[in-house]
Amino acid sequence: MATFEQRCILGRRFKQWDVTDYGLEALDGTCAIPAGSVSRLRQGTDLYSLPIHMAEKNWVDLPDFLSAFQIALLRHQSAQYDAERMVLTRLAAEQERRECEAFQRRLPRKEAGDIFPTYTLQEIQAAM
């Protein structure tokens, strides 16, 4: 019989993400992350890669993803889970999100309703 903690981890669904047997999946079907890649570290750091990568995507509900990621890591790669690394990764992902949002605010405004605006190289360089 599964313990209370095990029952809470198995088959956990969040607002935007679902922890599944496959790994971590967006509920709208746009993104599926295999369980084997959940514990990968970001190159040149001692931080988990996925939270920082997903922080760069403005469609991702970051707090929801971070919660789902932590559960997926515990479920699929529990031997690779490190609480201190998780805290540092969460802080780095939140900082990455703030930097991405600040960059987007510095870009020039495009026409209303332009879902995928295009920018010139000069506009991008000026926003950096």
Secondary structure, 3 states (H helix, E strand, C coil): CCCHHHHHHCCCECCCEEECCCEEEECCCCCEEEHHHCCCECCCCCCEHHHHHHHCCCCCCHHHHHHHHHHHHHHHCHHHCCHHHHHHHHHHHHHHHHHHHHHHHHCCCCCCCCCCCCCCHHHHHHHC
